[in-house]
């Protein structure tokens, strides 16, 4: 199975704007890969580094005022190696974070999980979130967290992921969020899923059930959406005026079996 992913963005920026991008796939092998930044048609330099979670971060500094067009394209994307686990990750991903108020969900997690442990507890959380939330495009904002999502019972992928990760952490299961390219997703966009650390593996789950997990490609990983935003304005001003995400798989989209234990590859 090979994937082809592409992200196109257009924005109006002020003079001397600096931005950071998380759009490149993290560690999967790639046949061909390009990232171009054009300012009023002229190529602008990009610097690549890694963030604290190992995601590929691209820095674009000193943009002149004008129209910026960003195009990322990766073809022939193969399977990545299995995600690494260690004790430090387990500690970090049990903690509360900006969008995951873990300490407020202990009682709720106990009601959802009961005496279940391991993959059975993971399944119980995913099933509860899937059944109790409605997927409603445009129903939430960047300030919404697991708390507000639990109250409203609706949201988009980031809201499903935040509530899933929060309940898992509150139940004692390390959980992190990962942005992905998701072939088969409709409507197509960047997608956010959850990885839970169980028995030495990072098992990927998606409470939205909107795309098959086997063909997803990791972009960035962190505690929540604050660590995986596809664009961050560091200085200056950015007005996003257009975005299009594409994710295809060859030879065909895999069938999803939600009871299957999968790692993000």
GIUR-V440064 format. One line per field, one symbol per residue. phi: phi as a letter, one per 30 degrees, with the letter a starting at -180 (. if undefined). psi: psi as a letter, one per 30 degrees, with the letter a starting at -180 (. if undefined). burial: I if it has 9 or more other ideal C-beta (glycine too) atoms within 8 Angstrom, else O. A space follows every 50 residues. Layout:
phi->???
psi->???
burial->???
This chain:
phi->.bcbbabbbbbcbdeidcbbcbbdddbddbdbbbbbbcchjcdcdbccbb ddcjddcccbcidddkccbcbcbbcidcddddedbadddddeccddbecb dedcceddddddcicdbhdddedddddddddcccdbeidbbdcdbedddd ddialceddedddddddddddicebbcbdbdbejdbddadbbbbccdbhi bcdcbbddhcadddcdbdcbbadaddcbedbbddbibbcdcaabcbbbbb dadddcbdddcbcdb
psi->kklkkkkkkklkllkhkklkkifkkdfkkkekkkjkjkjhfkkklkkkak afggkjkkkjkhklkakkkkkkkklhjakllkkkkleeeeeegfllaegj ieffgeeeeeeeebgllbfeeeeeeeeeeeffkkjjkgfllffkaeeeee efhlaaeeeeeeeeeeeeefggjkklkkklkikfkkkklkkkakkkjkhg kjkkljffhfkkefgkkkdlkaeafffgkfkkjelbkkjkfkkkkkjlkk flklkkjffkjklj.
burial->IIIIIIIIIIIOIOOIIIIIIIIIIIOIOIIOIOIOIIIOOOOIOIOOOO IOOOIIIIIIOOIOOOIIIIIIIIIIIIOIOOIOIOOOIIIIIIIOIOII IIOOIOOIIIOIIOOOOOIOIIIIIIOIIIOOIOIOOOIIOOOIIIOIII OIOIIIIIIIIIIIIIIIIIIOIIIIIIIIIIIIIOOOOIIIIIIIIIOO IIIIIIIIOIIIIIIIIIIIIIIIIIIIOIIOIOOIOIOIOOOOIIIOIO OOOIOIOOOOOIIII
